[in-house]
Amino acid sequence: MSILKTFCFPALLLVCCFISLSAQSQNKELKFNAYSGLFSFRGSGATSNAPISITGPSDEPGLFTAYPFGRKGGFSAAFEIQAQRVTKGKQLLGTGIGFERLQSKVAFDSVATQIGRLQSKGNVVLTNSFITVTPYFGQRFNVRNILLDITAGLDIAFSTNVYGTAKVRFDKEYSYSHRYSNYPVDFRPRLQVQAAYKQIGITAGYSVGTQNLYNSSGIDYLQNEAYADFLRLGISYKLR
């Protein structure tokens, strides 16, 4: 996998960008896409339930869990601008630039504090922000008045912010947070289908992360794995 990530993925990026710029095209298109969907983690370090601890001084308490990577999805949103060329044979060649704010959840039913373990239920929400560059290629089909685009590409995801939050109720409700280290660049193969009528379209896609994000988050004493998956649904508007 390391050879694949260090050679094949950058090579795919360069090839797609070159083809996109040099191909003999029938027309050029510019689209704005807005997505929501289900974001979660998979791997030995991903979990649905985990213990949490409240650390630090009483006037500035902090939240910590060694297993922040949730198998359950939270609220996620993404926005993307796509520029593509449509060749005479209806092949699609393009690149997308986007911003993602993706959340996963881990449930807890007890909290370790300085006075012992206390019962409290809730979720740790891990919020992950990314800037993405996505070269892709595909094929367009005409189904009566509907344009059906099937594409395959590569999300190159640059982590910009990672933090966990939780609300814990004892005698009253308390809010806690913890800042994690940004991830290394993640390469996510992505398949997507879009059906459009005139300027409006609906989109469904699935991205599979290949970079282990667990130890890069600053939790370096446990050898686990956590990979990001994003199932997206959204709408598209053709700008030109």
C-alpha positions in Angstrom: 0.0 0.0 0.0 2.9 2.4 0.7 4.2 2.1 -2.9 0.6 2.7 -4.1 0.3 5.9 -2.1 3.7 7.3 -2.8 3.8 6.6 -6.6 0.5 5.5 -8.1 -1.8 8.2 -6.6 0.4 11.2 -7.4 0.9 9.7 -10.9 -2.9 9.5 -11.3 -3.3 13.1 -10.3 -0.7 14.3 -12.8 -2.2 12.2 -15.6 -5.8 13.3 -15.0 -4.8 17.0 -14.8 -2.8 16.7 -18.0 -5.6 14.9 -19.9 -8.1 17.4 -18.5 -6.1 20.3 -19.9 -5.1 18.8 -23.2 -8.1 16.7 -24.4 -10.0 17.7 -27.4 -13.3 18.6 -25.9 -16.8 19.3 -27.0 -17.5 21.7 -24.2 -16.5 22.8 -20.8 -18.7 22.7 -17.7 -18.4 24.3 -14.2 -20.6 23.0 -11.4 -21.2 23.7 -7.7 -22.0 20.7 -5.5 -23.4 20.6 -2.0 -23.3 17.3 -0.1 -24.3 15.7 3.2 -24.1 12.1 4.1 -22.6 9.5 6.5 -19.0 9.8 7.6 -17.4 7.2 9.8 -14.2 5.3 10.5 -13.3 1.6 10.0 -10.4 -0.4 11.4 -9.2 -1.8 14.7 -9.1 1.6 16.2 -12.6 2.6 15.3 -15.4 1.8 17.7 -19.1 2.5 18.5 -18.5 2.7 22.3 -15.5 3.9 24.4 -14.7 5.1 27.9 -13.8 8.8 28.3 -11.8 10.8 30.9 -12.0 14.3 32.1 -8.5 15.7 32.7 -6.8 18.9 33.7 -7.6 21.4 36.5 -11.1 21.9 37.7 -11.3 25.4 36.3 -10.2 24.3 32.8 -11.2 20.6 32.4 -10.4 18.8 29.2 -11.9 15.7 27.5 -9.8 12.7 26.4 -10.5 9.3 24.9 -8.0 7.0 23.3 -10.8 5.9 20.9 -12.2 9.0 19.3 -12.7 7.4 15.9 -16.4 6.5 15.7 -18.1 3.9 13.6 -21.3 6.0 13.9 -21.9 9.0 11.7 -22.7 12.5 12.8 -23.8 15.6 10.8 -21.5 16.1 7.8 -21.4 18.6 5.0 -19.2 19.3 2.0 -19.1 21.8 -0.8 -17.2 21.5 -4.1 -16.5 23.3 -7.3 -16.0 21.0 -10.3 -14.5 22.0 -13.6 -14.7 19.4 -16.4 -14.5 18.8 -20.1 -16.8 16.6 -22.1 -15.2 15.1 -25.1 -16.9 14.3 -28.4 -17.2 10.7 -27.2 -18.9 11.9 -24.0 -15.9 11.1 -21.8 -15.6 13.3 -18.7 -12.2 14.7 -17.5 -12.1 17.1 -14.6 -11.0 18.3 -11.3 -12.9 19.3 -8.2 -11.8 21.5 -5.3 -13.9 21.2 -2.1 -14.2 21.8 1.7 -15.5 19.1 4.0 -16.7 19.2 7.6 -17.2 15.6 8.6 -18.4 14.2 11.9 -18.3 10.8 13.6 -19.6 9.7 17.0 -18.5 7.4 19.8 -21.0 6.6 22.6 -20.0 6.5 26.3 -21.9 5.4 29.4 -19.3 6.4 32.1 -16.7 9.0 32.7 -13.4 8.8 34.6 -12.8 11.9 36.8 -10.5 12.9 39.6 -13.0 11.6 42.1 -13.6 8.3 40.4 -15.7 6.8 37.6 -19.2 8.3 37.3 -22.2 7.2 35.3 -23.2 9.5 32.4 -24.4 8.8 28.9 -23.6 10.7 25.7 -21.5 10.9 22.6 -18.0 12.1 21.8 -18.4 13.9 18.4 -15.2 14.1 16.4 -15.2 16.9 13.9 -12.8 16.7 10.9 -12.2 19.5 8.4 -10.5 18.9 5.1 -9.6 20.8 1.9 -9.9 18.3 -1.0 -8.6 18.2 -4.6 -10.3 15.5 -6.7 -9.1 14.7 -10.2 -11.5 12.3 -12.0 -12.6 10.8 -15.2 -15.8 9.1 -16.4 -18.5 8.6 -19.0 -21.7 10.4 -19.7 -24.9 8.7 -20.8 -28.1 10.3 -22.2 -31.3 8.8 -20.8 -34.0 10.7 -22.5 -33.8 14.2 -21.0 -31.5 13.1 -18.2 -27.7 13.4 -18.3 -26.2 10.5 -16.3 -22.5 10.9 -15.4 -20.6 8.0 -13.9 -17.1 9.0 -12.6 -14.1 7.6 -10.7 -11.5 9.8 -9.1 -9.2 10.4 -6.2 -9.9 12.6 -3.2 -6.6 14.1 -2.0 -7.7 15.3 1.4 -5.7 17.9 3.4 -6.6 17.9 7.1 -7.1 21.4 8.5 -8.7 20.8 11.9 -9.6 17.9 14.2 -11.4 18.2 17.5 -13.6 16.2 19.8 -16.5 17.5 21.9 -18.8 15.9 24.4 -21.6 17.0 26.8 -21.6 15.2 30.1 -24.4 15.4 32.6 -23.8 15.0 36.4 -25.6 17.4 38.7 -25.9 19.6 35.6 -24.6 19.5 32.0 -21.0 20.3 31.2 -19.3 20.7 27.8 -15.8 19.4 27.2 -13.5 19.5 24.2 -10.1 18.1 23.0 -7.9 19.2 20.1 -6.2 16.4 18.1 -3.3 16.7 15.7 -4.1 17.2 12.1 -3.9 14.1 9.9 -1.4 13.5 7.1 -2.7 13.7 3.6 -5.3 11.0 2.9 -5.8 9.5 -0.5 -9.4 8.4 -1.0 -10.6 6.6 -4.2 -14.1 7.8 -5.0 -16.9 6.6 -7.2 -19.8 8.9 -8.0 -23.0 9.0 -10.0 -24.8 12.2 -11.0 -28.2 12.5 -12.7 -28.9 16.0 -14.1 -31.9 17.7 -15.8 -30.9 21.0 -17.4 -28.9 22.8 -14.7 -30.0 20.8 -11.6 -28.6 17.4 -10.6 -28.6 14.9 -7.8 -25.4 13.1 -6.8 -24.4 10.0 -4.8 -20.8 9.1 -4.1 -18.6 7.0 -1.9 -15.0 7.7 -0.8 -12.7 5.1 0.9 -9.7 6.4 2.8 -6.3 4.6 2.5 -4.3 6.6 5.2 -4.2 5.3 8.8 -5.3 8.3 10.7 -5.2 6.8 14.2 -1.6 7.3 15.3 -1.3 10.6 13.5 -3.9 12.1 15.8 -1.4 12.2 18.7 -2.4 8.8 20.2 1.0 7.2 19.6 1.0 4.6 22.4 -1.6 2.3 20.9 -1.0 0.5 17.6 -4.4 0.7 16.0 -5.8 1.6 12.6 -8.6 4.0 11.6 -9.6 4.8 8.0 -12.1 7.4 6.9 -15.2 6.5 4.8 -17.7 9.0 3.4 -21.0 8.1 1.7 -22.3 11.4 0.2 -25.6 12.5 -1.2 -26.1 15.9 -2.6 -27.3 18.4 -5.2 -25.5 20.0 -8.1 -26.0 23.3 -10.0 -24.4 23.9 -13.4 -22.9 27.3 -13.4 -21.9 27.2 -17.1 
